[in-house]
């Protein structure tokens, strides 16, 4: 790209030498050279922007999958929390009636034993069923949270590798320089009475002036900034995914899910179990937010890229 710019500078200096344009024939020949140089420099811009659009389309699919995965983790987590509450209520009901300790059972009358132990004991099957469901939901949440790590990592890598668009910026800058040269050359042809109707090259330069000066460097910088945004949200999502996976796995450990273990938990440990489930659900929700943000950034990038592709293609068409 640097060698191209040096070539252009030398070429422009030569064109500006009046000695080379002493008559109309020379002016037309110089105009042809300007056209060919502009064609070389401005060709391929639409392809490169199109490549960025394809990358962002792929990234949109990845972030969309990550968002859906995190949503699944949150749904499973909320169902688990609800099931855990049902389990806690059943355990409390059984223990409140005195059916959790041998000492209290020994002192009961036959009637109390029937009402406070035998009848609540019939709920053991329901309790175990809920415990199994809670364990399964916790495993789903943990697995889905782990899945978001992969999607966020893939998105961060793709975005990181395509943030720097300095080569494309240099090419567009060089193209804009050549468009200015073509515009000046076309103005000189008009001043010399060489018009597009009689001379095709004059019309070609006029088309360059009309269609090839509409790509702004700042638009490419916007693409870079959106790539940075996607990478940032993906890195954050990956970190949240790691923390959420660990938290969810801890909340779903046997200590907090096995019925026998749960009935022996202290109030502090019960509160810790509840807090772990809540934290895991919050992290799943946060991962939904980062995924959605990344998707929005990718979609806006694609929209901008498509607009620039059309602009670049119109220019390349008049350079054929």
VENCOR-V875334 format. One record per pair of residues at least 4 apart in sequence whose C-alpha atoms are under 8 Angstrom apart, sorted by the first residue. I is the first residue (numbers start at 0). J is the second residue. Records with the same first field share a line. If there is no record, write none. Layout:
I = J + J
//
This chain:
0 = 4 + 166 + 169 + 170
1 = 5
2 = 6
3 = 7
4 = 8 + 173
5 = 9
6 = 10
7 = 11 + 36 + 173 + 177
8 = 12
9 = 13
10 = 14
11 = 15 + 180
12 = 16
13 = 19
14 = 19 + 29
16 = 20
17 = 21
19 = 25 + 26 + 29
20 = 25 + 26 + 29
21 = 25 + 26
22 = 26
23 = 27 + 191 + 193
24 = 28
25 = 29
26 = 30 + 188
27 = 31 + 188 + 200
28 = 32
29 = 33
30 = 34 + 181 + 184 + 185 + 200 + 201 + 204
31 = 35 + 200
32 = 36
33 = 37 + 177 + 180 + 181 + 184
34 = 38 + 181 + 200 + 203 + 204 + 318
35 = 39
36 = 40 + 177
37 = 41 + 174 + 177 + 178 + 181 + 318
38 = 42 + 315 + 318 + 319
40 = 170 + 173 + 174 + 177
41 = 170 + 171 + 173 + 174 + 314 + 315
42 = 315
43 = 47
44 = 48 + 167 + 170 + 171 + 308 + 311
45 = 49 + 307 + 308 + 309 + 311 + 312
46 = 50 + 308
47 = 51 + 167
48 = 52 + 304 + 307 + 308
49 = 53 + 304 + 305 + 308
50 = 54
51 = 55 + 161 + 304
52 = 56 + 300 + 301 + 304 + 305
53 = 57
54 = 58 + 157
55 = 59 + 297 + 298 + 300 + 301
56 = 60 + 297 + 298 + 301
57 = 61
58 = 62 + 154 + 157 + 158 + 294 + 297
59 = 63 + 293 + 294 + 297 + 298
60 = 64
61 = 65 + 150 + 151 + 153 + 154
62 = 66 + 150 + 151 + 154 + 290 + 291 + 293 + 294
63 = 67 + 290 + 291 + 294
64 = 68 + 150
65 = 69 + 146 + 147 + 150 + 151 + 287 + 290
66 = 70 + 147 + 286 + 287 + 288 + 289 + 290 + 291
67 = 71 + 287
68 = 72 + 143 + 144 + 146 + 147
69 = 73 + 143 + 144 + 147 + 283 + 284 + 286 + 287
70 = 74 + 283 + 284 + 287
71 = 75 + 140 + 143
72 = 76 + 139 + 140 + 141 + 143 + 144 + 280 + 283
73 = 77 + 140 + 280 + 281 + 283 + 284
74 = 78
75 = 79 + 136 + 137 + 139 + 140
76 = 80 + 136 + 137 + 140 + 276 + 279 + 280
77 = 81 + 280
78 = 82 + 133 + 136
79 = 83 + 132 + 133 + 134 + 136 + 137
80 = 84 + 133 + 273 + 276 + 277
81 = 85
82 = 86 + 129 + 130 + 132 + 133
83 = 87 + 129 + 130 + 133
84 = 88
85 = 89 + 129
86 = 90 + 126 + 129 + 130
87 = 91
88 = 92
89 = 93 + 122 + 126
90 = 94 + 126 + 262
91 = 95
92 = 96 + 119
93 = 97 + 98 + 99 + 115 + 116 + 119 + 120
94 = 98 + 99 + 100
96 = 115 + 116
97 = 103 + 104 + 115 + 116
98 = 103 + 104 + 115 + 116 + 119 + 120
99 = 103
100 = 104
101 = 105
102 = 106
103 = 107
104 = 112 + 116
107 = 111 + 112
108 = 112
109 = 113
110 = 114
111 = 115 + 116
112 = 116 + 117
113 = 117 + 118
114 = 118 + 119
115 = 119
116 = 120
117 = 121
118 = 122
119 = 123
122 = 126
123 = 127
124 = 128
125 = 129
126 = 130 + 258
127 = 131 + 258
128 = 132
129 = 133
130 = 134 + 256 + 257 + 258
131 = 135
132 = 136
133 = 137 + 256
134 = 138 + 251 + 256
135 = 139
136 = 140
137 = 141 + 247 + 248 + 250 + 251
138 = 142 + 248 + 251
139 = 143
140 = 144 + 247
141 = 145 + 243 + 244 + 245 + 247 + 248
142 = 146 + 244
143 = 147
144 = 148 + 240 + 241 + 243 + 244 + 283
145 = 149 + 240 + 241 + 244
146 = 150
147 = 151 + 236 + 237 + 240 + 286
148 = 152 + 236 + 237 + 238 + 240 + 241
149 = 153 + 237
150 = 154
151 = 155 + 233 + 234 + 236 + 237 + 290
152 = 156 + 233 + 234 + 237
153 = 157
154 = 158 + 229 + 230 + 233
155 = 159 + 229 + 230 + 231 + 233 + 234
156 = 160 + 230
157 = 161
158 = 162 + 226 + 227 + 229 + 230
159 = 226 + 227 + 230
161 = 223 + 226
162 = 223 + 224 + 226 + 227
163 = 223
164 = 168 + 219 + 223
165 = 169
166 = 170
167 = 171 + 219
168 = 172 + 216 + 219
169 = 173
170 = 174
171 = 175 + 214 + 216
172 = 176 + 216
173 = 177
174 = 178
175 = 179 + 211 + 212
176 = 180
177 = 181
178 = 182 + 207 + 208 + 211 + 212
179 = 183 + 208
180 = 184
181 = 185 + 204 + 207 + 208
182 = 186 + 204 + 205 + 207 + 208
183 = 187
184 = 188 + 204
185 = 189 + 201 + 204 + 205
186 = 190
187 = 191
188 = 192 + 193 + 194 + 201
189 = 193 + 194
193 = 197 + 198 + 201
194 = 198 + 201 + 202
195 = 199 + 200 + 201 + 202 + 203 + 205
196 = 202
198 = 202
199 = 203
200 = 204
201 = 205
202 = 206
203 = 207 + 317 + 318
204 = 208
205 = 209
206 = 210 + 211 + 317
207 = 211 + 212 + 314 + 317 + 318
208 = 212
210 = 310 + 313 + 314 + 317
211 = 310 + 311 + 313 + 314
213 = 310
214 = 218 + 307 + 310 + 311
215 = 219
216 = 220
217 = 221
218 = 222 + 303
219 = 223
220 = 224
221 = 225
222 = 226 + 300 + 303 + 304
223 = 227
224 = 228
225 = 229 + 296 + 297 + 300
226 = 230 + 296 + 297 + 300
227 = 231
228 = 232 + 293 + 296
229 = 233 + 292 + 293 + 294 + 296 + 297
230 = 234 + 293
231 = 235
232 = 236 + 289 + 290 + 292 + 293
233 = 237 + 289 + 290 + 293
234 = 238
235 = 239 + 289
236 = 240 + 285 + 286 + 289 + 290
237 = 241
238 = 242
239 = 243 + 282 + 283 + 285 + 286
240 = 244 + 282 + 283 + 286
241 = 245
242 = 246 + 282
243 = 247 + 278 + 279 + 282 + 283
244 = 248 + 279
245 = 249
246 = 250 + 275 + 276 + 278 + 279
247 = 251 + 275 + 276 + 279
248 = 252
249 = 275
250 = 255 + 272 + 275 + 276
251 = 255 + 256
252 = 256
253 = 257 + 260
254 = 260 + 261
255 = 260 + 261 + 269 + 272
256 = 260 + 261
257 = 261
258 = 262
259 = 263
260 = 264
261 = 269
264 = 268 + 269
265 = 269
266 = 270
267 = 271
268 = 272
269 = 273
270 = 274
271 = 275
272 = 276
273 = 277
274 = 278
275 = 279
276 = 280
277 = 281
278 = 282
279 = 283
280 = 284
281 = 285
282 = 286
283 = 287
284 = 288
285 = 289
286 = 290
287 = 291
288 = 292
289 = 293
290 = 294
291 = 295
292 = 296
293 = 297
294 = 298
295 = 299
296 = 300
297 = 301
298 = 302
299 = 303
300 = 304
301 = 305
302 = 306
303 = 307
304 = 308
305 = 309
306 = 310
307 = 311
308 = 312
309 = 313
310 = 314
311 = 315
312 = 316
313 = 317
314 = 318
315 = 319
//
